[in-house]
């Protein structure tokens, strides 16, 4: 339910991890990413958390970590 985006030659479209609330290539301040700005590819998931924790309450941090996803290989 989104518009079609035409990505210019030599650029990439970045999609955020929360499709409806991410600042990604659909936002003018981010836009399309020039190929020369990419320096490597993602190989592992270093850290992953859900939204049950509060940034302002460190006591909630351990319960929000997705322990099963830490250091997973990305195919």
PQR file of N, CA, C, O and H, with PARSE charges and radii, in Angstrom:
ATOM      1  N   UNK A   1       0.810  -1.194   0.000 -0.4000 1.5000
ATOM      2  CA  UNK A   1       0.000   0.000   0.000 -0.0000 2.0000
ATOM      3  C   UNK A   1       0.864   1.274   0.000  0.5500 1.7000
ATOM      4  O   UNK A   1       0.505   2.276   0.618 -0.5500 1.4000
ATOM      5  N   UNK A   2       1.969   1.221  -0.679 -0.4000 1.5000
ATOM      6  CA  UNK A   2       2.853   2.379  -0.764 -0.0000 2.0000
ATOM      7  C   UNK A   2       3.098   2.700  -2.228  0.5500 1.7000
ATOM      8  O   UNK A   2       2.841   1.880  -3.110 -0.5500 1.4000
ATOM      9  H   UNK A   2       2.261   0.407  -1.181  0.4000 1.0000
ATOM     10  N   UNK A   3       3.586   3.875  -2.466 -0.4000 1.5000
ATOM     11  CA  UNK A   3       3.862   4.246  -3.856 -0.0000 2.0000
ATOM     12  C   UNK A   3       5.070   3.482  -4.399  0.5500 1.7000
ATOM     13  O   UNK A   3       5.831   2.886  -3.637 -0.5500 1.4000
ATOM     14  H   UNK A   3       3.794   4.541  -1.750  0.4000 1.0000
ATOM     15  N   UNK A   4       5.234   3.506  -5.704 -0.4000 1.5000
ATOM     16  CA  UNK A   4       6.371   2.858  -6.349 -0.0000 2.0000
ATOM     17  C   UNK A   4       7.530   3.853  -6.370  0.5500 1.7000
ATOM     18  O   UNK A   4       7.348   5.023  -6.706 -0.5500 1.4000
ATOM     19  H   UNK A   4       4.615   3.990  -6.323  0.4000 1.0000
ATOM     20  N   UNK A   5       8.708   3.382  -6.011 -0.4000 1.5000
ATOM     21  CA  UNK A   5       9.897   4.236  -5.988 -0.0000 2.0000
ATOM     22  C   UNK A   5      10.842   3.788  -7.094  0.5500 1.7000
ATOM     23  O   UNK A   5      11.152   2.601  -7.201 -0.5500 1.4000
ATOM     24  H   UNK A   5       8.855   2.431  -5.738  0.4000 1.0000
ATOM     25  N   UNK A   6      11.296   4.713  -7.906 -0.4000 1.5000
ATOM     26  CA  UNK A   6      12.261   4.436  -8.958 -0.0000 2.0000
ATOM     27  C   UNK A   6      13.637   4.814  -8.427  0.5500 1.7000
ATOM     28  O   UNK A   6      13.935   5.991  -8.222 -0.5500 1.4000
ATOM     29  H   UNK A   6      11.045   5.677  -7.819  0.4000 1.0000
ATOM     30  N   UNK A   7      14.464   3.808  -8.209 -0.4000 1.5000
ATOM     31  CA  UNK A   7      15.798   4.022  -7.638 -0.0000 2.0000
ATOM     32  C   UNK A   7      16.755   4.356  -8.772  0.5500 1.7000
ATOM     33  O   UNK A   7      16.877   3.592  -9.730 -0.5500 1.4000
ATOM     34  H   UNK A   7      14.222   2.852  -8.375  0.4000 1.0000
ATOM     35  N   UNK A   8      17.441   5.502  -8.668 -0.4000 1.5000
ATOM     36  CA  UNK A   8      18.375   5.890  -9.728 -0.0000 2.0000
ATOM     37  C   UNK A   8      19.540   4.905  -9.860  0.5500 1.7000
ATOM     38  O   UNK A   8      19.929   4.260  -8.886 -0.5500 1.4000
ATOM     39  H   UNK A   8      17.342   6.123  -7.890  0.4000 1.0000
ATOM     40  N   UNK A   9      20.080   4.797 -11.046 -0.4000 1.5000
ATOM     41  CA  UNK A   9      21.265   3.965 -11.306 -0.0000 2.0000
ATOM     42  C   UNK A   9      22.373   4.350 -10.334  0.5500 1.7000
ATOM     43  O   UNK A   9      22.616   5.534 -10.099 -0.5500 1.4000
ATOM     44  H   UNK A   9      19.764   5.321 -11.837  0.4000 1.0000
ATOM     45  N   UNK A  10      23.040   3.350  -9.773 -0.4000 1.5000
ATOM     46  CA  UNK A  10      24.159   3.600  -8.862 -0.0000 2.0000
ATOM     47  C   UNK A  10      23.732   3.937  -7.444  0.5500 1.7000
ATOM     48  O   UNK A  10      24.553   4.378  -6.640 -0.5500 1.4000
ATOM     49  H   UNK A  10      22.842   2.389  -9.964  0.4000 1.0000
ATOM     50  N   UNK A  11      22.470   3.736  -7.127 -0.4000 1.5000
ATOM     51  CA  UNK A  11      21.949   4.014  -5.788 -0.0000 2.0000
ATOM     52  C   UNK A  11      21.207   2.785  -5.257  0.5500 1.7000
ATOM     53  O   UNK A  11      20.856   1.879  -6.013 -0.5500 1.4000
ATOM     54  H   UNK A  11      21.803   3.377  -7.780  0.4000 1.0000
ATOM     55  N   UNK A  12      20.980   2.775  -3.949 -0.4000 1.5000
ATOM     56  CA  UNK A  12      20.253   1.698  -3.297 -0.0000 2.0000
ATOM     57  C   UNK A  12      19.105   2.261  -2.479  0.5500 1.7000
ATOM     58  O   UNK A  12      19.153   3.394  -2.001 -0.5500 1.4000
ATOM     59  H   UNK A  12      21.265   3.511  -3.335  0.4000 1.0000
ATOM     60  N   UNK A  13      18.070   1.441  -2.328 -0.4000 1.5000
ATOM     61  CA  UNK A  13      16.922   1.785  -1.507 -0.0000 2.0000
ATOM     62  C   UNK A  13      17.076   1.077  -0.175  0.5500 1.7000
ATOM     63  O   UNK A  13      17.236  -0.143  -0.152 -0.5500 1.4000
ATOM     64  H   UNK A  13      18.031   0.520  -2.716  0.4000 1.0000
ATOM     65  N   UNK A  14      17.034   1.795   0.929 -0.4000 1.5000
ATOM     66  CA  UNK A  14      17.155   1.200   2.259 -0.0000 2.0000
ATOM     67  C   UNK A  14      15.787   1.162   2.916  0.5500 1.7000
ATOM     68  O   UNK A  14      15.122   2.189   3.049 -0.5500 1.4000
ATOM     69  H   UNK A  14      16.904   2.786   0.910  0.4000 1.0000
ATOM     70  N   UNK A  15      15.368  -0.039   3.330 -0.4000 1.5000
ATOM     71  CA  UNK A  15      14.095  -0.198   4.023 -0.0000 2.0000
ATOM     72  C   UNK A  15      14.378  -0.404   5.500  0.5500 1.7000
ATOM     73  O   UNK A  15      15.188  -1.255   5.865 -0.5500 1.4000
ATOM     74  H   UNK A  15      15.909  -0.874   3.221  0.4000 1.0000
ATOM     75  N   UNK A  16      13.719   0.367   6.348 -0.4000 1.5000
ATOM     76  CA  UNK A  16      13.900   0.240   7.788 -0.0000 2.0000
ATOM     77  C   UNK A  16      13.295  -1.043   8.324  0.5500 1.7000
ATOM     78  O   UNK A  16      12.557  -1.730   7.618 -0.5500 1.4000
ATOM     79  H   UNK A  16      13.061   1.059   6.051  0.4000 1.0000
ATOM     80  N   UNK A  17      13.604  -1.367   9.569 -0.4000 1.5000
ATOM     81  CA  UNK A  17      13.127  -2.621  10.151 -0.0000 2.0000
ATOM     82  C   UNK A  17      11.679  -2.549  10.627  0.5500 1.7000
ATOM     83  O   UNK A  17      11.082  -3.576  10.950 -0.5500 1.4000
ATOM     84  H   UNK A  17      14.203  -0.809  10.143  0.4000 1.0000
ATOM     85  N   UNK A  18      11.121  -1.360  10.671 -0.4000 1.5000
ATOM     86  CA  UNK A  18       9.716  -1.204  11.036 -0.0000 2.0000
ATOM     87  C   UNK A  18       9.035  -0.478   9.886  0.5500 1.7000
ATOM     88  O   UNK A  18       9.014   0.752   9.847 -0.5500 1.4000
ATOM     89  H   UNK A  18      11.606  -0.527  10.409  0.4000 1.0000
ATOM     90  N   UNK A  19       8.493  -1.218   8.973 -0.4000 1.5000
ATOM     91  CA  UNK A  19       8.024  -0.695   7.687 -0.0000 2.0000
ATOM     92  C   UNK A  19       7.173   0.563   7.808  0.5500 1.7000
ATOM     93  O   UNK A  19       7.303   1.468   6.984 -0.5500 1.4000
ATOM     94  H   UNK A  19       8.510  -2.218   9.004  0.4000 1.0000
ATOM     95  N   UNK A  20       6.318   0.638   8.802 -0.4000 1.5000
ATOM     96  CA  UNK A  20       5.420   1.785   8.903 -0.0000 2.0000
ATOM     97  C   UNK A  20       5.969   2.944   9.733  0.5500 1.7000
ATOM     98  O   UNK A  20       5.387   4.029   9.720 -0.5500 1.4000
ATOM     99  H   UNK A  20       6.213  -0.097   9.472  0.4000 1.0000
ATOM    100  N   UNK A  21       7.070   2.743  10.451 -0.4000 1.5000
ATOM    101  CA  UNK A  21       7.561   3.804  11.328 -0.0000 2.0000
ATOM    102  C   UNK A  21       9.077   3.985  11.247  0.5500 1.7000
ATOM    103  O   UNK A  21       9.694   4.401  12.228 -0.5500 1.4000
ATOM    104  H   UNK A  21       7.542   1.862  10.461  0.4000 1.0000
ATOM    105  N   UNK A  22       9.676   3.689  10.124 -0.4000 1.5000
ATOM    106  CA  UNK A  22      11.123   3.819   9.987 -0.0000 2.0000
ATOM    107  C   UNK A  22      11.485   5.033   9.145  0.5500 1.7000
ATOM    108  O   UNK A  22      10.767   5.397   8.214 -0.5500 1.4000
ATOM    109  H   UNK A  22       9.175   3.351   9.327  0.4000 1.0000
ATOM    110  N   UNK A  23      12.593   5.642   9.481 -0.4000 1.5000
ATOM    111  CA  UNK A  23      13.160   6.694   8.632 -0.0000 2.0000
ATOM    112  C   UNK A  23      14.100   5.995   7.663  0.5500 1.7000
ATOM    113  O   UNK A  23      15.250   5.709   7.995 -0.5500 1.4000
ATOM    114  H   UNK A  23      13.177   5.346  10.238  0.4000 1.0000
ATOM    115  N   UNK A  24      13.604   5.724   6.469 -0.4000 1.5000
ATOM    116  CA  UNK A  24      14.382   4.999   5.481 -0.0000 2.0000
ATOM    117  C   UNK A  24      14.360   5.753   4.162  0.5500 1.7000
ATOM    118  O   UNK A  24      14.091   6.954   4.150 -0.5500 1.4000
ATOM    119  H   UNK A  24      12.670   5.956   6.200  0.4000 1.0000
ATOM    120  N   UNK A  25      14.632   5.091   3.070 -0.4000 1.5000
ATOM    121  CA  UNK A  25      14.741   5.763   1.772 -0.0000 2.0000
ATOM    122  C   UNK A  25      13.452   6.436   1.323  0.5500 1.7000
ATOM    123  O   UNK A  25      13.475   7.241   0.392 -0.5500 1.4000
ATOM    124  H   UNK A  25      14.851   4.116   3.080  0.4000 1.0000
ATOM    125  N   UNK A  26      12.340   6.128   1.956 -0.4000 1.5000
ATOM    126  CA  UNK A  26      11.082   6.788   1.613 -0.0000 2.0000
ATOM    127  C   UNK A  26      11.005   8.199   2.170  0.5500 1.7000
ATOM    128  O   UNK A  26      10.167   8.990   1.737 -0.5500 1.4000
ATOM    129  H   UNK A  26      12.322   5.475   2.713  0.4000 1.0000
ATOM    130  N   UNK A  27      11.867   8.526   3.126 -0.4000 1.5000
ATOM    131  CA  UNK A  27      11.876   9.843   3.756 -0.0000 2.0000
ATOM    132  C   UNK A  27      12.895  10.721   3.031  0.5500 1.7000
ATOM    133  O   UNK A  27      14.031  10.303   2.809 -0.5500 1.4000
ATOM    134  H   UNK A  27      12.548   7.883   3.478  0.4000 1.0000
ATOM    135  N   UNK A  28      12.493  11.927   2.666 -0.4000 1.5000
ATOM    136  CA  UNK A  28      13.357  12.816   1.875 -0.0000 2.0000
ATOM    137  C   UNK A  28      14.696  13.092   2.558  0.5500 1.7000
ATOM    138  O   UNK A  28      15.710  13.242   1.876 -0.5500 1.4000
ATOM    139  H   UNK A  28      11.571  12.267   2.847  0.4000 1.0000
ATOM    140  N   UNK A  29      14.720  13.162   3.883 -0.4000 1.5000
ATOM    141  CA  UNK A  29      15.981  13.460   4.575 -0.0000 2.0000
ATOM    142  C   UNK A  29      16.977  12.307   4.495  0.5500 1.7000
ATOM    143  O   UNK A  29      18.170  12.507   4.726 -0.5500 1.4000
ATOM    144  H   UNK A  29      13.896  13.041   4.437  0.4000 1.0000
ATOM    145  N   UNK A  30      16.503  11.097   4.171 -0.4000 1.5000
ATOM    146  CA  UNK A  30      17.380   9.934   4.001 -0.0000 2.0000
ATOM    147  C   UNK A  30      17.611   9.694   2.515  0.5500 1.7000
ATOM    148  O   UNK A  30      18.751   9.724   2.050 -0.5500 1.4000
ATOM    149  H   UNK A  30      15.534  10.934   3.984  0.4000 1.0000
ATOM    150  N   UNK A  31      16.547   9.459   1.776 -0.4000 1.5000
ATOM    151  CA  UNK A  31      16.629   9.268   0.334 -0.0000 2.0000
ATOM    152  C   UNK A  31      17.361   8.003  -0.079  0.5500 1.7000
ATOM    153  O   UNK A  31      17.593   7.104   0.729 -0.5500 1.4000
ATOM    154  H   UNK A  31      15.621   9.434   2.154  0.4000 1.0000
ATOM    155  N   UNK A  32      17.717   7.956  -1.343 -0.4000 1.5000
ATOM    156  CA  UNK A  32      18.433   6.803  -1.892 -0.0000 2.0000
ATOM    157  C   UNK A  32      19.913   6.899  -1.537  0.5500 1.7000
ATOM    158  O   UNK A  32      20.467   7.995  -1.457 -0.5500 1.4000
ATOM    159  H   UNK A  32      17.529   8.686  -1.999  0.4000 1.0000
ATOM    160  N   UNK A  33      20.540   5.765  -1.328 -0.4000 1.5000
ATOM    161  CA  UNK A  33      21.933   5.736  -0.871 -0.0000 2.0000
ATOM    162  C   UNK A  33      22.859   5.512  -2.053  0.5500 1.7000
ATOM    163  O   UNK A  33      22.731   4.514  -2.762 -0.5500 1.4000
ATOM    164  H   UNK A  33      20.089   4.874  -1.394  0.4000 1.0000
ATOM    165  N   UNK A  34      23.801   6.442  -2.275 -0.4000 1.5000
ATOM    166  CA  UNK A  34      24.767   6.250  -3.369 -0.0000 2.0000
ATOM    167  C   UNK A  34      25.642   5.022  -3.107  0.5500 1.7000
ATOM    168  O   UNK A  34      26.059   4.780  -1.974 -0.5500 1.4000
ATOM    169  H   UNK A  34      23.906   7.252  -1.699  0.4000 1.0000
ATOM    170  N   UNK A  35      25.914   4.252  -4.158 -0.4000 1.5000
ATOM    171  CA  UNK A  35      26.714   3.024  -4.034 -0.0000 2.0000
ATOM    172  C   UNK A  35      28.074   3.295  -3.393  0.5500 1.7000
ATOM    173  O   UNK A  35      28.584   2.451  -2.656 -0.5500 1.4000
ATOM    174  H   UNK A  35      25.575   4.448  -5.079  0.4000 1.0000
ATOM    175  N   UNK A  36      28.663   4.450  -3.659 -0.4000 1.5000
ATOM    176  CA  UNK A  36      29.995   4.732  -3.093 -0.0000 2.0000
ATOM    177  C   UNK A  36      29.958   4.926  -1.580  0.5500 1.7000
ATOM    178  O   UNK A  36      31.007   4.917  -0.936 -0.5500 1.4000
ATOM    179  H   UNK A  36      28.248   5.136  -4.257  0.4000 1.0000
ATOM    180  N   UNK A  37      28.761   5.102  -0.997 -0.4000 1.5000
ATOM    181  CA  UNK A  37      28.647   5.232   0.459 -0.0000 2.0000
ATOM    182  C   UNK A  37      28.599   3.886   1.168  0.5500 1.7000
ATOM    183  O   UNK A  37      28.717   3.829   2.392 -0.5500 1.4000
ATOM    184  H   UNK A  37      27.909   5.109  -1.520  0.4000 1.0000
ATOM    185  N   UNK A  38      28.425   2.800   0.417 -0.4000 1.5000
ATOM    186  CA  UNK A  38      28.383   1.473   1.021 -0.0000 2.0000
ATOM    187  C   UNK A  38      29.803   0.928   1.115  0.5500 1.7000
ATOM    188  O   UNK A  38      30.544   0.921   0.133 -0.5500 1.4000
ATOM    189  H   UNK A  38      28.329   2.846  -0.578  0.4000 1.0000
ATOM    190  N   UNK A  39      30.170   0.474   2.304 -0.4000 1.5000
ATOM    191  CA  UNK A  39      31.549   0.012   2.496 -0.0000 2.0000
ATOM    192  C   UNK A  39      31.637  -1.477   2.818  0.5500 1.7000
ATOM    193  O   UNK A  39      32.737  -2.019   2.915 -0.5500 1.4000
ATOM    194  H   UNK A  39      29.567   0.480   3.103  0.4000 1.0000
ATOM    195  N   UNK A  40      30.512  -2.138   2.982 -0.4000 1.5000
ATOM    196  CA  UNK A  40      30.529  -3.564   3.293 -0.0000 2.0000
ATOM    197  C   UNK A  40      29.118  -4.091   3.331  0.5500 1.7000
ATOM    198  O   UNK A  40      28.161  -3.349   3.109 -0.5500 1.4000
ATOM    199  H   UNK A  40      29.618  -1.697   2.903  0.4000 1.0000
ATOM    200  N   UNK A  41      28.988  -5.368   3.612 -0.4000 1.5000
ATOM    201  CA  UNK A  41      27.650  -5.952   3.702 -0.0000 2.0000
ATOM    202  C   UNK A  41      27.429  -6.512   5.095  0.5500 1.7000
ATOM    203  O   UNK A  41      28.380  -6.883   5.782 -0.5500 1.4000
ATOM    204  H   UNK A  41      29.765  -5.970   3.793  0.4000 1.0000
ATOM    205  N   UNK A  42      26.172  -6.573   5.508 -0.4000 1.5000
ATOM    206  CA  UNK A  42      25.841  -7.130   6.813 -0.0000 2.0000
ATOM    207  C   UNK A  42      26.089  -8.631   6.799  0.5500 1.7000
ATOM    208  O   UNK A  42      25.683  -9.321   5.864 -0.5500 1.4000
ATOM    209  H   UNK A  42      25.399  -6.272   4.949  0.4000 1.0000
ATOM    210  N   UNK A  43      26.746  -9.131   7.818 -0.4000 1.5000
ATOM    211  CA  UNK A  43      27.039 -10.560   7.910 -0.0000 2.0000
ATOM    212  C   UNK A  43      26.424 -11.203   9.145  0.5500 1.7000
ATOM    213  O   UNK A  43      26.108 -12.393   9.125 -0.5500 1.4000
ATOM    214  H   UNK A  43      27.076  -8.571   8.577  0.4000 1.0000
ATOM    215  N   UNK A  44      26.247 -10.433  10.228 -0.4000 1.5000
ATOM    216  CA  UNK A  44      25.657 -10.982  11.446 -0.0000 2.0000
ATOM    217  C   UNK A  44      24.682  -9.976  12.054  0.5500 1.7000
ATOM    218  O   UNK A  44      24.769  -8.771  11.819 -0.5500 1.4000
ATOM    219  H   UNK A  44      26.504  -9.466  10.244  0.4000 1.0000
ATOM    220  N   UNK A  45      23.745 -10.516  12.848 -0.4000 1.5000
ATOM    221  CA  UNK A  45      22.890  -9.663  13.672 -0.0000 2.0000
ATOM    222  C   UNK A  45      23.633  -9.504  14.982  0.5500 1.7000
ATOM    223  O   UNK A  45      23.757 -10.459  15.748 -0.5500 1.4000
ATOM    224  H   UNK A  45      23.675 -11.495  13.039  0.4000 1.0000
ATOM    225  N   UNK A  46      24.122  -8.319  15.243 -0.4000 1.5000
ATOM    226  CA  UNK A  46      24.914  -8.070  16.443 -0.0000 2.0000
ATOM    227  C   UNK A  46      24.020  -7.959  17.670  0.5500 1.7000
ATOM    228  O   UNK A  46      24.328  -8.527  18.718 -0.5500 1.4000
ATOM    229  H   UNK A  46      24.021  -7.543  14.621  0.4000 1.0000
ATOM    230  N   UNK A  47      22.907  -7.223  17.544 -0.4000 1.5000
ATOM    231  CA  UNK A  47      22.033  -6.977  18.684 -0.0000 2.0000
ATOM    232  C   UNK A  47      20.597  -6.856  18.195  0.5500 1.7000
ATOM    233  O   UNK A  47      20.355  -6.326  17.111 -0.5500 1.4000
ATOM    234  H   UNK A  47      22.657  -6.761  16.693  0.4000 1.0000
ATOM    235  N   UNK A  48      19.651  -7.337  18.978 -0.4000 1.5000
ATOM    236  CA  UNK A  48      18.246  -7.252  18.612 -0.0000 2.0000
ATOM    237  C   UNK A  48      17.412  -7.113  19.881  0.5500 1.7000
ATOM    238  O   UNK A  48      17.610  -7.850  20.847 -0.5500 1.4000
ATOM    239  H   UNK A  48      19.847  -7.768  19.858  0.4000 1.0000
ATOM    240  N   UNK A  49      16.474  -6.161  19.873 -0.4000 1.5000
ATOM    241  CA  UNK A  49      15.587  -5.965  21.021 -0.0000 2.0000
ATOM    242  C   UNK A  49      14.182  -5.690  20.526  0.5500 1.7000
ATOM    243  O   UNK A  49      13.989  -5.147  19.438 -0.5500 1.4000
ATOM    244  H   UNK A  49      16.313  -5.562  19.088  0.4000 1.0000
ATOM    245  N   UNK A  50      13.196  -6.070  21.335 -0.4000 1.5000
ATOM    246  CA  UNK A  50      11.818  -5.749  20.986 -0.0000 2.0000
ATOM    247  C   UNK A  50      11.409  -4.459  21.698  0.5500 1.7000
ATOM    248  O   UNK A  50      12.252  -3.771  22.274 -0.5500 1.4000
ATOM    249  H   UNK A  50      13.352  -6.511  22.219  0.4000 1.0000
ATOM    250  N   UNK A  51      10.153  -4.140  21.658 -0.4000 1.5000
ATOM    251  CA  UNK A  51       9.701  -2.855  22.198 -0.0000 2.0000
ATOM    252  C   UNK A  51       9.148  -2.942  23.612  0.5500 1.7000
ATOM    253  O   UNK A  51       8.563  -1.973  24.095 -0.5500 1.4000
ATOM    254  H   UNK A  51       9.468  -4.698  21.190  0.4000 1.0000
ATOM    255  N   UNK A  52       9.315  -4.077  24.292 -0.4000 1.5000
ATOM    256  CA  UNK A  52       8.759  -4.178  25.647 -0.0000 2.0000
ATOM    257  C   UNK A  52       9.620  -3.454  26.674  0.5500 1.7000
ATOM    258  O   UNK A  52       9.148  -3.187  27.779 -0.5500 1.4000
ATOM    259  H   UNK A  52       9.790  -4.864  23.899  0.4000 1.0000
ATOM    260  N   UNK A  53      10.860  -3.129  26.347 -0.4000 1.5000
ATOM    261  CA  UNK A  53      11.730  -2.417  27.266 -0.0000 2.0000
ATOM    262  C   UNK A  53      11.610  -0.919  27.100  0.5500 1.7000
ATOM    263  O   UNK A  53      11.125  -0.430  26.079 -0.5500 1.4000
ATOM    264  H   UNK A  53      11.244  -3.346  25.449  0.4000 1.0000
ATOM    265  N   UNK A  54      12.050  -0.205  28.097 -0.4000 1.5000
ATOM    266  CA  UNK A  54      12.043   1.257  28.061 -0.0000 2.0000
ATOM    267  C   UNK A  54      13.472   1.767  28.034  0.5500 1.7000
ATOM    268  O   UNK A  54      14.306   1.341  28.833 -0.5500 1.4000
ATOM    269  H   UNK A  54      12.444  -0.602  28.926  0.4000 1.0000
ATOM    270  N   UNK A  55      13.751   2.673  27.120 -0.4000 1.5000
ATOM    271  CA  UNK A  55      15.081   3.259  27.024 -0.0000 2.0000
ATOM    272  C   UNK A  55      15.472   3.958  28.329  0.5500 1.7000
ATOM    273  O   UNK A  55      16.651   4.023  28.675 -0.5500 1.4000
ATOM    274  H   UNK A  55      13.073   3.018  26.471  0.4000 1.0000
ATOM    275  N   UNK A  56      14.492   4.469  29.036 -0.4000 1.5000
ATOM    276  CA  UNK A  56      14.743   5.229  30.259 -0.0000 2.0000
ATOM    277  C   UNK A  56      14.710   4.390  31.533  0.5500 1.7000
ATOM    278  O   UNK A  56      14.926   4.912  32.626 -0.5500 1.4000
ATOM    279  H   UNK A  56      13.534   4.416  28.754  0.4000 1.0000
ATOM    280  N   UNK A  57      14.440   3.087  31.395 -0.4000 1.5000
ATOM    281  CA  UNK A  57      14.398   2.210  32.556 -0.0000 2.0000
ATOM    282  C   UNK A  57      15.292   0.993  32.307  0.5500 1.7000
ATOM    283  O   UNK A  57      14.841   0.002  31.732 -0.5500 1.4000
ATOM    284  H   UNK A  57      14.264   2.662  30.507  0.4000 1.0000
ATOM    285  N   UNK A  58      16.543   1.061  32.733 -0.4000 1.5000
ATOM    286  CA  UNK A  58      17.489  -0.038  32.486 -0.0000 2.0000
ATOM    287  C   UNK A  58      17.038  -1.393  33.035  0.5500 1.7000
ATOM    288  O   UNK A  58      17.502  -2.429  32.560 -0.5500 1.4000
ATOM    289  H   UNK A  58      16.909   1.866  33.200  0.4000 1.0000
ATOM    290  N   UNK A  59      16.151  -1.405  34.016 -0.4000 1.5000
ATOM    291  CA  UNK A  59      15.675  -2.675  34.566 -0.0000 2.0000
ATOM    292  C   UNK A  59      14.875  -3.472  33.545  0.5500 1.7000
ATOM    293  O   UNK A  59      14.749  -4.689  33.675 -0.5500 1.4000
ATOM    294  H   UNK A  59      15.774  -0.564  34.403  0.4000 1.0000
ATOM    295  N   UNK A  60      14.331  -2.804  32.530 -0.4000 1.5000
ATOM    296  CA  UNK A  60      13.546  -3.502  31.508 -0.0000 2.0000
ATOM    297  C   UNK A  60      14.406  -4.002  30.353  0.5500 1.7000
ATOM    298  O   UNK A  60      13.921  -4.765  29.517 -0.5500 1.4000
ATOM    299  H   UNK A  60      14.433  -1.815  32.424  0.4000 1.0000
ATOM    300  N   UNK A  61      15.640  -3.599  30.287 -0.4000 1.5000
ATOM    301  CA  UNK A  61      16.491  -3.954  29.151 -0.0000 2.0000
ATOM    302  C   UNK A  61      16.687  -5.466  28.984  0.5500 1.7000
ATOM    303  O   UNK A  61      16.510  -5.963  27.872 -0.5500 1.4000
ATOM    304  H   UNK A  61      16.034  -2.979  30.965  0.4000 1.0000
ATOM    305  N   UNK A  62      17.040  -6.217  30.024 -0.4000 1.5000
ATOM    306  CA  UNK A  62      17.274  -7.664  29.817 -0.0000 2.0000
ATOM    307  C   UNK A  62      16.054  -8.400  29.251  0.5500 1.7000
ATOM    308  O   UNK A  62      16.213  -9.315  28.444 -0.5500 1.4000
ATOM    309  H   UNK A  62      17.184  -5.814  30.927  0.4000 1.0000
ATOM    310  N   UNK A  63      14.848  -8.017  29.659 -0.4000 1.5000
ATOM    311  CA  UNK A  63      13.662  -8.718  29.168 -0.0000 2.0000
ATOM    312  C   UNK A  63      13.319  -8.333  27.727  0.5500 1.7000
ATOM    313  O   UNK A  63      12.546  -9.034  27.074 -0.5500 1.4000
ATOM    314  H   UNK A  63      14.719  -7.273  30.315  0.4000 1.0000
ATOM    315  N   UNK A  64      13.879  -7.234  27.223 -0.4000 1.5000
ATOM    316  CA  UNK A  64      13.576  -6.822  25.849 -0.0000 2.0000
ATOM    317  C   UNK A  64      14.591  -7.356  24.827  0.5500 1.7000
ATOM    318  O   UNK A  64      14.351  -7.283  23.622 -0.5500 1.4000
ATOM    319  H   UNK A  64      14.506  -6.664  27.753  0.4000 1.0000
ATOM    320  N   UNK A  65      15.702  -7.882  25.298 -0.4000 1.5000
ATOM    321  CA  UNK A  65      16.717  -8.415  24.380 -0.0000 2.0000
ATOM    322  C   UNK A  65      16.221  -9.714  23.759  0.5500 1.7000
ATOM    323  O   UNK A  65      15.720 -10.591  24.462 -0.5500 1.4000
ATOM    324  H   UNK A  65      15.897  -7.941  26.277  0.4000 1.0000
ATOM    325  N   UNK A  66      16.358  -9.833  22.462 -0.4000 1.5000
ATOM    326  CA  UNK A  66      16.006 -11.068  21.755 -0.0000 2.0000
ATOM    327  C   UNK A  66      17.248 -11.957  21.751  0.5500 1.7000
ATOM    328  O   UNK A  66      18.001 -11.990  20.777 -0.5500 1.4000
ATOM    329  H   UNK A  66      16.765  -9.120  21.891  0.4000 1.0000
ATOM    330  N   UNK A  67      17.446 -12.673  22.852 -0.4000 1.5000
ATOM    331  CA  UNK A  67      18.665 -13.453  23.052 -0.0000 2.0000
ATOM    332  C   UNK A  67      18.919 -14.451  21.938  0.5500 1.7000
ATOM    333  O   UNK A  67      20.075 -14.678  21.580 -0.5500 1.4000
ATOM    334  H   UNK A  67      16.835 -12.646  23.642  0.4000 1.0000
ATOM    335  N   UNK A  68      17.878 -15.056  21.376 -0.4000 1.5000
ATOM    336  CA  UNK A  68      18.029 -16.054  20.322 -0.0000 2.0000
ATOM    337  C   UNK A  68      18.501 -15.492  18.988  0.5500 1.7000
ATOM    338  O   UNK A  68      18.895 -16.251  18.103 -0.5500 1.4000
ATOM    339  H   UNK A  68      16.939 -14.872  21.666  0.4000 1.0000
ATOM    340  N   UNK A  69      18.465 -14.162  18.831 -0.4000 1.5000
ATOM    341  CA  UNK A  69      18.885 -13.550  17.581 -0.0000 2.0000
ATOM    342  C   UNK A  69      20.303 -12.970  17.637  0.5500 1.7000
ATOM    343  O   UNK A  69      20.864 -12.624  16.598 -0.5500 1.4000
ATOM    344  H   UNK A  69      18.144 -13.545  19.550  0.4000 1.0000
ATOM    345  N   UNK A  70      20.883 -12.859  18.824 -0.4000 1.5000
ATOM    346  CA  UNK A  70      22.206 -12.258  18.952 -0.0000 2.0000
ATOM    347  C   UNK A  70      23.244 -13.074  18.186  0.5500 1.7000
ATOM    348  O   UNK A  70      23.297 -14.298  18.309 -0.5500 1.4000
ATOM    349  H   UNK A  70      20.427 -13.140  19.669  0.4000 1.0000
ATOM    350  N   UNK A  71      24.045 -12.407  17.416 -0.4000 1.5000
ATOM    351  CA  UNK A  71      25.152 -12.981  16.654 -0.0000 2.0000
ATOM    352  C   UNK A  71      24.722 -14.034  15.635  0.5500 1.7000
ATOM    353  O   UNK A  71      25.507 -14.914  15.283 -0.5500 1.4000
ATOM    354  H   UNK A  71      24.002 -11.413  17.315  0.4000 1.0000
ATOM    355  N   UNK A  72      23.473 -13.946  15.158 -0.4000 1.5000
ATOM    356  CA  UNK A  72      23.007 -14.867  14.103 -0.0000 2.0000
ATOM    357  C   UNK A  72      23.599 -14.446  12.761  0.5500 1.7000
ATOM    358  O   UNK A  72      23.756 -13.258  12.481 -0.5500 1.4000
ATOM    359  H   UNK A  72      22.836 -13.231  15.444  0.4000 1.0000
ATOM    360  N   UNK A  73      23.918 -15.421  11.957 -0.4000 1.5000
ATOM    361  CA  UNK A  73      24.442 -15.170  10.618 -0.0000 2.0000
ATOM    362  C   UNK A  73      23.299 -14.713   9.700  0.5500 1.7000
ATOM    363  O   UNK A  73      22.187 -15.235   9.779 -0.5500 1.4000
ATOM    364  H   UNK A  73      23.791 -16.386  12.185  0.4000 1.0000
ATOM    365  N   UNK A  74      23.582 -13.743   8.835 -0.4000 1.5000
ATOM    366  CA  UNK A  74      22.615 -13.257   7.865 -0.0000 2.0000
ATOM    367  C   UNK A  74      22.944 -13.887   6.516  0.5500 1.7000
ATOM    368  O   UNK A  74      24.070 -13.791   6.028 -0.5500 1.4000
ATOM    369  H   UNK A  74      24.486 -13.319   8.771  0.4000 1.0000
ATOM    370  N   UNK A  75      21.952 -14.525   5.928 -0.4000 1.5000
ATOM    371  CA  UNK A  75      22.176 -15.180   4.625 -0.0000 2.0000
ATOM    372  C   UNK A  75      21.832 -14.261   3.495  0.5500 1.7000
ATOM    373  O   UNK A  75      21.958 -14.640   2.331 -0.5500 1.4000
ATOM    374  H   UNK A  75      21.037 -14.603   6.324  0.4000 1.0000
TER
END
